[in-house]
Amino acid sequence: MSDSTVTEPEGREQPAVPRAVTGGHGQARGVRRPRRPRLWFEILLIAVSYWTYSAIRNAVPEQRVQALSNADGVWRLEHRLGIAAEQAVNHAANSVTWLIIGMNYYYATLHFVITVGVLVWLYRWHPGRYAATRLALFATTGVALAGYYLFPLAPPRLMSGGGFVDTVMRHHTWGSMASGDLKHMSNQYAAMPSMHIGWSLWCGLTLFALASLPWVRVLGLLYPAVTLLVIVATANHFWLDAVGGVLCLAFGLTLARLWYGSLPYALPRRVPAPAPEPAQAPSA
């Protein structure tokens, strides 16, 4: 077998850490070595991180006037770019009751359920890649907070005279933190970037890159595409909000690559066993 690849138990090949960048104990110089994740620490970290993200996101001042002005600007820009199709998608989906109700519940639940599910899957089956992939997700989420603060943006459903349908309010479905009685618990003007896209694309790329079953890899590709349709059909985001989510994920993956010396998906599936200490020469 060549030095450039190693074969995993499932039969797929992956790049190995180049020997030229390893130190005397097999650890790459200048990059962090993956460690075996600890379950209690990961549960605590995810819980605290999500609480912190929600607290900071909702603590960002709800700059209503500026957010509505920014929404008008984004809408005008999309018209100039010829991509302002959100209203047509929103009205078309809303005309099919069962479809839009399903999309409302999709928007409210799968965003969290699938992301946590992929994290659990990584922890169980890809422990060597877990920490780096989790870092990419956390960095993606963290940089999004800067977007919420620097560019408050109203979702299309809140635009004055935009003609969009707030599908949760119209069909009285449960679960949206942005409509109904729950709207007072969530920042209404934090639509840019879309973390529905950032998280779903993270899930999709992870499944496509690492899953061994072809149908799971196909679902990985479909998930962010369907999510994009849902966030637009429910009038929660513009197309350009999705672009913001993609850029946040690009930042997260870049940070993980710099920290670990490789993209998360190219790291070994299992945590490398520590190299034995060199034997000490007997003293004279």
DRENDO-1510 file (C-alpha; in Angstrom, 1 decimal, always signed):
<recs>
REC; n; res; u; v; w
REC; 1; MET; +0.0; +0.0; +0.0 .
REC; 2; SER; +1.3; +3.5; -0.8 .
REC; 3; ASP; +2.1; +6.1; +1.8 .
REC; 4; SER; -0.7; +8.4; +0.5 .
REC; 5; THR; -3.7; +6.3; +1.4 .
REC; 6; VAL; -4.9; +4.0; +4.2 .
REC; 7; THR; -7.7; +1.5; +3.9 .
REC; 8; GLU; -10.5; +1.7; +6.5 .
REC; 9; PRO; -12.5; -1.3; +7.8 .
REC; 10; GLU; -15.4; -0.4; +5.5 .
REC; 11; GLY; -13.3; -0.6; +2.4 .
REC; 12; ARG; -13.1; +3.1; +1.6 .
REC; 13; GLU; -9.7; +4.9; +1.2 .
REC; 14; GLN; -8.7; +8.2; +2.7 .
REC; 15; PRO; -5.6; +10.3; +2.7 .
REC; 16; ALA; -3.1; +9.7; +5.5 .
REC; 17; VAL; -1.1; +12.4; +7.2 .
REC; 18; PRO; +2.0; +13.0; +5.2 .
REC; 19; ARG; +5.1; +11.7; +6.9 .
REC; 20; ALA; +7.0; +14.9; +6.1 .
REC; 21; VAL; +4.9; +16.9; +8.6 .
REC; 22; THR; +5.0; +14.4; +11.5 .
REC; 23; GLY; +7.1; +14.6; +14.5 .
REC; 24; GLY; +9.0; +11.9; +16.3 .
REC; 25; HIS; +5.8; +10.6; +18.0 .
REC; 26; GLY; +3.7; +10.5; +14.8 .
REC; 27; GLN; +1.9; +13.8; +15.6 .
REC; 28; ALA; +1.8; +16.4; +12.9 .
REC; 29; ARG; +3.8; +19.5; +13.7 .
REC; 30; GLY; +1.7; +22.7; +14.0 .
REC; 31; VAL; -1.7; +21.0; +13.9 .
REC; 32; ARG; -3.9; +19.4; +16.6 .
REC; 33; ARG; -4.1; +15.6; +16.8 .
REC; 34; PRO; -7.7; +14.2; +17.0 .
REC; 35; ARG; -8.6; +12.8; +20.4 .
REC; 36; ARG; -11.2; +10.3; +21.4 .
REC; 37; PRO; -14.4; +12.3; +22.3 .
REC; 38; ARG; -15.8; +11.9; +25.8 .
REC; 39; LEU; -19.6; +11.5; +25.9 .
REC; 40; TRP; -20.3; +13.5; +29.0 .
REC; 41; PHE; -18.1; +16.4; +27.8 .
REC; 42; GLU; -19.7; +16.4; +24.3 .
REC; 43; ILE; -23.3; +16.4; +25.7 .
REC; 44; LEU; -22.4; +19.3; +28.1 .
REC; 45; LEU; -20.5; +21.2; +25.3 .
REC; 46; ILE; -23.4; +20.9; +22.8 .
REC; 47; ALA; -26.0; +22.0; +25.4 .
REC; 48; VAL; -23.9; +24.9; +26.7 .
REC; 49; SER; -23.0; +26.0; +23.2 .
REC; 50; TYR; -26.5; +25.9; +21.9 .
REC; 51; TRP; -27.8; +27.8; +25.0 .
REC; 52; THR; -25.0; +30.4; +24.4 .
REC; 53; TYR; -25.8; +30.8; +20.7 .
REC; 54; SER; -29.5; +31.2; +21.4 .
REC; 55; ALA; -28.9; +33.7; +24.2 .
REC; 56; ILE; -26.5; +35.8; +22.1 .
REC; 57; ARG; -28.7; +35.7; +19.0 .
REC; 58; ASN; -31.7; +36.8; +20.9 .
REC; 59; ALA; -29.7; +39.4; +22.8 .
REC; 60; VAL; -28.8; +41.2; +19.6 .
REC; 61; PRO; -30.9; +44.4; +19.5 .
REC; 62; GLU; -34.0; +44.0; +17.4 .
REC; 63; GLN; -33.3; +46.9; +15.1 .
REC; 64; ARG; -36.7; +46.8; +13.4 .
REC; 65; VAL; -36.3; +49.9; +11.2 .
REC; 66; GLN; -32.8; +48.9; +10.0 .
REC; 67; ALA; -33.8; +45.3; +9.5 .
REC; 68; LEU; -36.8; +46.2; +7.3 .
REC; 69; SER; -34.7; +48.7; +5.4 .
REC; 70; ASN; -32.1; +46.0; +4.8 .
REC; 71; ALA; -34.8; +43.6; +3.7 .
REC; 72; ASP; -36.0; +46.1; +1.1 .
REC; 73; GLY; -32.4; +46.4; -0.1 .
REC; 74; VAL; -31.9; +42.7; -0.4 .
REC; 75; TRP; -35.2; +42.4; -2.3 .
REC; 76; ARG; -34.2; +45.1; -4.7 .
REC; 77; LEU; -30.7; +43.5; -5.2 .
REC; 78; GLU; -32.3; +40.2; -6.0 .
REC; 79; HIS; -34.6; +41.9; -8.6 .
REC; 80; ARG; -31.5; +43.4; -10.2 .
REC; 81; LEU; -29.8; +39.9; -10.2 .
REC; 82; GLY; -32.9; +38.3; -11.7 .
REC; 83; ILE; -33.4; +35.8; -8.8 .
REC; 84; ALA; -36.3; +37.4; -6.9 .
REC; 85; ALA; -38.6; +34.4; -7.1 .
REC; 86; GLU; -39.3; +34.0; -3.4 .
REC; 87; GLN; -42.8; +35.4; -3.6 .
REC; 88; ALA; -43.8; +33.1; -6.4 .
REC; 89; VAL; -42.4; +30.1; -4.5 .
REC; 90; ASN; -44.1; +31.2; -1.3 .
REC; 91; HIS; -47.5; +31.6; -2.9 .
REC; 92; ALA; -47.3; +28.4; -4.9 .
REC; 93; ALA; -46.4; +26.3; -1.9 .
REC; 94; ASN; -49.1; +28.0; +0.2 .
REC; 95; SER; -51.7; +27.0; -2.3 .
REC; 96; VAL; -51.2; +23.3; -1.5 .
REC; 97; THR; -52.3; +23.0; +2.2 .
REC; 98; TRP; -50.8; +19.7; +3.0 .
REC; 99; LEU; -47.5; +20.7; +1.4 .
REC; 100; ILE; -47.1; +24.0; +3.2 .
REC; 101; ILE; -48.1; +22.5; +6.6 .
REC; 102; GLY; -45.5; +19.8; +6.1 .
REC; 103; MET; -42.9; +22.5; +5.2 .
REC; 104; ASN; -43.8; +24.4; +8.4 .
REC; 105; TYR; -43.1; +21.4; +10.6 .
REC; 106; TYR; -40.0; +20.6; +8.6 .
REC; 107; TYR; -38.7; +24.1; +9.2 .
REC; 108; ALA; -39.4; +23.9; +12.9 .
REC; 109; THR; -38.0; +20.5; +13.7 .
REC; 110; LEU; -35.6; +18.8; +11.3 .
REC; 111; HIS; -33.1; +21.7; +11.7 .
REC; 112; PHE; -32.3; +20.4; +15.2 .
REC; 113; VAL; -33.1; +16.7; +14.9 .
REC; 114; ILE; -31.0; +15.9; +11.9 .
REC; 115; THR; -28.0; +18.0; +13.1 .
REC; 116; VAL; -28.0; +16.3; +16.5 .
REC; 117; GLY; -28.5; +12.9; +14.7 .
REC; 118; VAL; -25.4; +13.5; +12.5 .
REC; 119; LEU; -23.3; +14.5; +15.5 .
REC; 120; VAL; -24.3; +11.3; +17.3 .
REC; 121; TRP; -23.5; +9.2; +14.2 .
REC; 122; LEU; -20.1; +10.9; +13.9 .
REC; 123; TYR; -19.4; +10.2; +17.6 .
REC; 124; ARG; -20.3; +6.6; +17.3 .
REC; 125; TRP; -18.9; +5.6; +13.9 .
REC; 126; HIS; -16.2; +8.3; +13.1 .
REC; 127; PRO; -14.6; +9.3; +16.4 .
REC; 128; GLY; -11.4; +10.3; +14.6 .
REC; 129; ARG; -13.3; +12.8; +12.6 .
REC; 130; TYR; -15.8; +13.9; +15.2 .
REC; 131; ALA; -13.9; +16.7; +16.9 .
REC; 132; ALA; -12.8; +18.4; +13.6 .
REC; 133; THR; -16.3; +18.1; +12.1 .
REC; 134; ARG; -17.9; +19.5; +15.3 .
REC; 135; LEU; -15.4; +22.4; +15.2 .
REC; 136; ALA; -16.5; +23.2; +11.7 .
REC; 137; LEU; -20.1; +23.3; +12.8 .
REC; 138; PHE; -19.4; +25.4; +15.9 .
REC; 139; ALA; -17.3; +27.9; +14.0 .
REC; 140; THR; -20.1; +28.1; +11.3 .
REC; 141; THR; -22.6; +28.9; +14.0 .
REC; 142; GLY; -20.3; +31.3; +15.9 .
REC; 143; VAL; -19.5; +33.5; +12.8 .
REC; 144; ALA; -23.2; +33.7; +12.1 .
REC; 145; LEU; -23.7; +35.7; +15.3 .
REC; 146; ALA; -21.5; +38.4; +13.8 .
REC; 147; GLY; -23.9; +38.5; +10.8 .
REC; 148; TYR; -26.9; +38.9; +13.0 .
REC; 149; TYR; -25.3; +41.8; +14.8 .
REC; 150; LEU; -23.8; +43.6; +11.9 .
REC; 151; PHE; -26.6; +43.1; +9.4 .
REC; 152; PRO; -30.1; +42.9; +11.0 .
REC; 153; LEU; -32.5; +41.6; +8.4 .
REC; 154; ALA; -36.2; +41.0; +8.5 .
REC; 155; PRO; -37.5; +37.8; +6.9 .
REC; 156; PRO; -39.7; +38.2; +3.8 .
REC; 157; ARG; -42.8; +37.4; +5.8 .
REC; 158; LEU; -42.3; +40.6; +7.9 .
REC; 159; MET; -41.7; +43.0; +5.0 .
REC; 160; SER; -44.1; +45.9; +4.8 .
REC; 161; GLY; -46.1; +45.5; +1.6 .
REC; 162; GLY; -43.9; +42.6; +0.4 .
REC; 163; GLY; -46.9; +40.4; -0.4 .
REC; 164; PHE; -45.5; +37.3; +1.3 .
REC; 165; VAL; -47.6; +34.9; +3.3 .
REC; 166; ASP; -46.6; +34.0; +6.8 .
REC; 167; THR; -47.4; +30.4; +6.4 .
REC; 168; VAL; -47.3; +29.5; +10.2 .
REC; 169; MET; -49.7; +32.3; +11.0 .
REC; 170; ARG; -51.9; +31.4; +8.1 .
REC; 171; HIS; -52.2; +27.7; +8.8 .
REC; 172; HIS; -51.8; +27.9; +12.6 .
REC; 173; THR; -49.1; +25.2; +12.7 .
REC; 174; TRP; -47.0; +24.7; +15.8 .
REC; 175; GLY; -43.3; +25.1; +16.3 .
REC; 176; SER; -42.0; +28.3; +14.7 .
REC; 177; MET; -40.0; +30.5; +17.1 .
REC; 178; ALA; -40.7; +33.3; +14.7 .
REC; 179; SER; -44.5; +33.4; +14.7 .
REC; 180; GLY; -47.4; +33.4; +17.0 .
REC; 181; ASP; -47.0; +33.6; +20.8 .
REC; 182; LEU; -43.4; +32.3; +20.5 .
REC; 183; LYS; -42.2; +35.3; +18.5 .
REC; 184; HIS; -41.4; +37.3; +21.6 .
REC; 185; MET; -38.8; +34.7; +22.6 .
REC; 186; SER; -36.8; +34.9; +19.4 .
REC; 187; ASN; -35.1; +37.7; +17.6 .
REC; 188; GLN; -37.3; +38.4; +14.6 .
REC; 189; TYR; -34.6; +40.2; +12.7 .
REC; 190; ALA; -31.8; +37.7; +12.5 .
REC; 191; ALA; -32.4; +36.2; +9.1 .
REC; 192; MET; -28.9; +36.8; +7.6 .
REC; 193; PRO; -27.1; +34.3; +7.4 .
REC; 194; SER; -29.5; +31.3; +7.3 .
REC; 195; MET; -28.3; +28.7; +9.8 .
REC; 196; HIS; -30.9; +26.4; +8.4 .
REC; 197; ILE; -28.7; +26.3; +5.3 .
REC; 198; GLY; -25.4; +26.4; +7.2 .
REC; 199; TRP; -26.4; +23.4; +9.4 .
REC; 200; SER; -28.2; +21.4; +6.7 .
REC; 201; LEU; -25.3; +21.8; +4.3 .
REC; 202; TRP; -22.9; +20.7; +7.0 .
REC; 203; CYS; -25.1; +17.6; +7.6 .
REC; 204; GLY; -25.3; +16.9; +3.8 .
REC; 205; LEU; -21.6; +17.2; +3.1 .
REC; 206; THR; -20.8; +15.0; +6.1 .
REC; 207; LEU; -23.1; +12.3; +5.1 .
REC; 208; PHE; -22.1; +12.5; +1.4 .
REC; 209; ALA; -18.4; +12.3; +2.3 .
REC; 210; LEU; -18.5; +9.6; +5.0 .
REC; 211; ALA; -21.5; +7.4; +4.6 .
REC; 212; SER; -20.9; +4.0; +3.0 .
REC; 213; LEU; -24.5; +3.4; +1.8 .
REC; 214; PRO; -25.2; +5.1; -1.5 .
REC; 215; TRP; -28.8; +6.0; -0.6 .
REC; 216; VAL; -27.6; +7.8; +2.5 .
REC; 217; ARG; -25.1; +9.8; +0.5 .
REC; 218; VAL; -27.9; +10.7; -1.9 .
REC; 219; LEU; -30.1; +11.9; +1.0 .
REC; 220; GLY; -27.1; +13.9; +2.2 .
REC; 221; LEU; -27.2; +15.8; -1.1 .
REC; 222; LEU; -31.0; +16.2; -1.1 .
REC; 223; TYR; -31.3; +17.5; +2.5 .
REC; 224; PRO; -29.8; +21.0; +2.0 .
REC; 225; ALA; -31.6; +21.3; -1.4 .
REC; 226; VAL; -35.0; +20.6; +0.2 .
REC; 227; THR; -34.1; +22.9; +3.1 .
REC; 228; LEU; -33.4; +25.7; +0.7 .
REC; 229; LEU; -36.8; +25.2; -0.9 .
REC; 230; VAL; -38.5; +25.1; +2.6 .
REC; 231; ILE; -36.9; +28.3; +4.0 .
REC; 232; VAL; -38.0; +30.2; +0.9 .
REC; 233; ALA; -41.5; +28.7; +0.6 .
REC; 234; THR; -42.3; +29.5; +4.2 .
REC; 235; ALA; -41.0; +33.1; +3.6 .
REC; 236; ASN; -38.5; +32.8; +6.4 .
REC; 237; HIS; -35.5; +33.7; +4.2 .
REC; 238; PHE; -34.3; +35.2; +0.9 .
REC; 239; TRP; -32.1; +33.3; -1.5 .
REC; 240; LEU; -29.2; +35.5; -0.4 .
REC; 241; ASP; -29.6; +34.5; +3.2 .
REC; 242; ALA; -28.7; +31.0; +2.0 .
REC; 243; VAL; -25.6; +32.3; +0.4 .
REC; 244; GLY; -24.7; +33.8; +3.8 .
REC; 245; GLY; -25.1; +30.4; +5.4 .
REC; 246; VAL; -22.8; +28.8; +2.8 .
REC; 247; LEU; -20.1; +31.4; +3.4 .
REC; 248; CYS; -20.3; +30.7; +7.2 .
REC; 249; LEU; -19.9; +27.0; +6.6 .
REC; 250; ALA; -16.9; +27.7; +4.3 .
REC; 251; PHE; -15.3; +29.7; +7.2 .
REC; 252; GLY; -16.0; +26.8; +9.6 .
REC; 253; LEU; -14.5; +24.2; +7.3 .
REC; 254; THR; -11.4; +26.4; +6.7 .
REC; 255; LEU; -10.9; +26.9; +10.4 .
REC; 256; ALA; -11.1; +23.1; +11.0 .
REC; 257; ARG; -8.7; +22.5; +8.2 .
REC; 258; LEU; -6.2; +24.9; +9.6 .
REC; 259; TRP; -6.6; +23.6; +13.1 .
REC; 260; TYR; -6.3; +19.9; +12.2 .
REC; 261; GLY; -4.1; +20.2; +9.1 .
REC; 262; SER; -6.8; +18.5; +6.9 .
REC; 263; LEU; -10.4; +18.7; +6.1 .
REC; 264; PRO; -12.4; +16.8; +8.7 .
REC; 265; TYR; -13.5; +14.2; +6.2 .
REC; 266; ALA; -10.0; +13.3; +5.3 .
REC; 267; LEU; -8.9; +12.5; +8.8 .
REC; 268; PRO; -8.6; +8.9; +10.0 .
REC; 269; ARG; -11.9; +7.3; +10.9 .
REC; 270; ARG; -10.6; +6.0; +14.2 .
REC; 271; VAL; -8.5; +8.0; +16.7 .
REC; 272; PRO; -4.9; +7.0; +16.1 .
REC; 273; ALA; -3.4; +5.1; +19.0 .
REC; 274; PRO; -0.6; +7.0; +20.8 .
REC; 275; ALA; +2.9; +6.0; +19.6 .
REC; 276; PRO; +4.9; +4.2; +22.2 .
REC; 277; GLU; +7.6; +6.2; +24.0 .
REC; 278; PRO; +11.1; +5.5; +22.7 .
REC; 279; ALA; +13.1; +3.2; +24.9 .
REC; 280; GLN; +15.5; +4.9; +27.2 .
REC; 281; ALA; +19.2; +4.0; +26.7 .
REC; 282; PRO; +20.6; +2.3; +29.8 .
REC; 283; SER; +22.8; +4.6; +31.9 .
REC; 284; ALA; +26.4; +3.9; +32.1 .
</recs>
